[in-house]
Amino acid sequence: MRIACVQMDIVFGEPEANFNQVSAYLAEASRKGADTIVLPEMWNTGYALTKLETLADGSNRTVNFLKEFAKANQVNIVGGSVSIIKDSGFYNTMFVVNKDGELVSEYDKAHRFGLMDEHIHLEEGNGLGTFELEGVTCGGVICYDIRFPEWIRAQALNGAKVIFVPAEWPEARIDHWKILLQARAIENQCFIVAVNRVGSDPKNAFGGSSMVIAPWGELRLDMAMQEGIGYADIDLDEVEEVRKRIPVFTDRREALYSSFQPSKKQ
Ligand SMILES: O=C(O)CCC(=O)C(=O)O
């Protein structure tokens, strides 16, 4: 599977400019033979959370745009995430479409990041976010979600062999990003494809470092601060090889772990 990671700057609060940028990146990546193109988090609006009433997608625009491109160009798109409006409020949502232009996943970010006011402006998701792409079970989580190892583990236990992570991760904590992602790949013995943005918004400078990490933990792509598209070819047989070499999933002791769950506070 040839993966293309779109490490772009995002124009704060300007969906039109961002749709134009993403169109150009999708066209370039598909021209260069990508099977699966991955976008960053909240690429339509950036973190313009106080303006979501007017800016967030309430019309299926993003889904239709991704579906049409995917079908016309026979490419899978892990559509990063976008801000959208549903009946119950605003969400930070990842759409994934396959080469036939079918929507195979709609995942709402499960853990809201307080340092960036998500808990004030966004609703939290409750779905797991695993999906099939060309017969391979994949997972998707968004940015802050990677700080919750049990959440990524739940995807791996549900069969995910490749986990996609779109993000807007600040440069100030980019060491955490790199270490957490590598740990998530090693402990779950799966590929991690993580796409962060570059550039800045009024509150944060972002740290790039989009990466493809193999199930043994090696970096197959590290984009550092380079703006543009990075490519990596991944061989899914590696997942089985690593899982055979060190059979973590066979050796897990679920009953033991649950016997030590802390009792609820009164
Ligand atoms: O966990 C972090 O340090 C960054 C998380 C974040 O930026 C986000 O979830 O948008």
The ligand as an ORCA input file, in Angstrom:
! r2SCAN-3c Opt
* xyz 0 1
  O      -1.900     16.160     23.579
  C      -1.292     17.131     23.121
  O      -0.268     17.566     23.639
  C      -1.774     17.815     21.882
  C      -3.173     17.428     21.526
  C      -3.770     18.344     20.519
  O      -3.171     19.290     20.096
  C      -5.101     18.047     19.995
  O      -5.722     17.041     20.364
  O      -5.575     18.837     19.157
*
